[in-house]
């Protein structure tokens, strides 16, 4: 066999293998000696929101006796309801009560509700590429649906449900003190204090003739609360519960 005929035979063999490979790919044969196939897709959470089935006109025939009984323009119609609780909503609460754990879809929803992840569609800040899907709210790194449960479930279980009050959720970080504001009316003029022109105008707008305001030589303003003005004084009360 000459070199020319050998090259021709080799080109024919390559073309044959290319055709065979395309046929194998078309039939989705994963294990082939002619090419390497790699599954690149990642399963997504299959979140479904089941709606009640709407009855047909014939199925509502037994209610037609009520037609024209009331003026529908004046009737209040409740079309839905919602629940905000220790697990976010009714569906997530039911998952925990019925199964003792969250599904993948439940974890994705709760992680989004708690601000742990957010959905983006566009260029990522952490990488110069276009991305559509969930990212970590703090790091902006992509998070696959399948990884949400393993990555965030422990944190979500620690911060949901009926549990002791977390100090970091309190305004002053102390469980023993629950802050309130008490409104008081002063019975004598107070010493003037410095404010901006805008703030001084706000005090005057709220308290009227119970406030004096004037410009200082350095460009600042002074405000003086007079007898009868209303102020708010902070106070604290002890919690009567720990959960």
Secondary structure in CASP SS format (residue, H / E / C, confidence):
PFRMAT SS
TARGET T0000
AUTHOR 0000-0000-0000
METHOD secondary structure of the structure
MODEL  1
X C 1.00
X C 1.00
X H 1.00
X H 1.00
X H 1.00
X H 1.00
X H 1.00
X H 1.00
X H 1.00
X H 1.00
X H 1.00
X H 1.00
X H 1.00
X H 1.00
X H 1.00
X H 1.00
X H 1.00
X H 1.00
X H 1.00
X H 1.00
X H 1.00
X H 1.00
X H 1.00
X H 1.00
X H 1.00
X H 1.00
X C 1.00
X C 1.00
X C 1.00
X C 1.00
X C 1.00
X C 1.00
X C 1.00
X C 1.00
X C 1.00
X C 1.00
X C 1.00
X C 1.00
X C 1.00
X C 1.00
X C 1.00
X C 1.00
X C 1.00
X C 1.00
X C 1.00
X C 1.00
X C 1.00
X C 1.00
X C 1.00
X C 1.00
X C 1.00
X C 1.00
X C 1.00
X C 1.00
X C 1.00
X C 1.00
X C 1.00
X H 1.00
X H 1.00
X H 1.00
X H 1.00
X H 1.00
X H 1.00
X H 1.00
X H 1.00
X H 1.00
X C 1.00
X C 1.00
X C 1.00
X C 1.00
X C 1.00
X H 1.00
X H 1.00
X H 1.00
X C 1.00
X C 1.00
X C 1.00
X C 1.00
X C 1.00
X C 1.00
X C 1.00
X C 1.00
X C 1.00
X C 1.00
X C 1.00
X C 1.00
X C 1.00
X C 1.00
X C 1.00
X H 1.00
X H 1.00
X H 1.00
X H 1.00
X H 1.00
X H 1.00
X H 1.00
X H 1.00
X H 1.00
X H 1.00
X C 1.00
X C 1.00
X C 1.00
X C 1.00
X H 1.00
X H 1.00
X H 1.00
X H 1.00
X H 1.00
X H 1.00
X H 1.00
X H 1.00
X H 1.00
X H 1.00
X C 1.00
X C 1.00
X C 1.00
X E 1.00
X E 1.00
X E 1.00
X E 1.00
X E 1.00
X E 1.00
X E 1.00
X C 1.00
X C 1.00
X C 1.00
X C 1.00
X C 1.00
X C 1.00
X E 1.00
X E 1.00
X E 1.00
X E 1.00
X E 1.00
X E 1.00
X E 1.00
X C 1.00
X C 1.00
X C 1.00
X C 1.00
X C 1.00
X E 1.00
X E 1.00
X C 1.00
X H 1.00
X H 1.00
X H 1.00
X H 1.00
X H 1.00
X H 1.00
X H 1.00
X H 1.00
X H 1.00
X H 1.00
X H 1.00
X H 1.00
X H 1.00
X H 1.00
X C 1.00
X C 1.00
X C 1.00
X C 1.00
X C 1.00
X C 1.00
X C 1.00
X C 1.00
X H 1.00
X H 1.00
X H 1.00
X C 1.00
X C 1.00
X C 1.00
X C 1.00
X C 1.00
X C 1.00
X C 1.00
X C 1.00
X E 1.00
X E 1.00
X E 1.00
X E 1.00
X E 1.00
X E 1.00
X E 1.00
X E 1.00
X C 1.00
X C 1.00
X C 1.00
X C 1.00
X C 1.00
X C 1.00
X C 1.00
X E 1.00
X E 1.00
X E 1.00
X C 1.00
X H 1.00
X H 1.00
X H 1.00
X H 1.00
X H 1.00
X H 1.00
X H 1.00
X H 1.00
X H 1.00
X H 1.00
X H 1.00
X H 1.00
X H 1.00
X H 1.00
X E 1.00
X E 1.00
X E 1.00
X E 1.00
X E 1.00
X C 1.00
X C 1.00
X C 1.00
X C 1.00
X C 1.00
X E 1.00
X E 1.00
X E 1.00
X E 1.00
X E 1.00
X C 1.00
X C 1.00
X C 1.00
X C 1.00
X E 1.00
X E 1.00
X E 1.00
X E 1.00
X E 1.00
X E 1.00
X E 1.00
X E 1.00
X C 1.00
X C 1.00
X C 1.00
X C 1.00
X C 1.00
X C 1.00
END
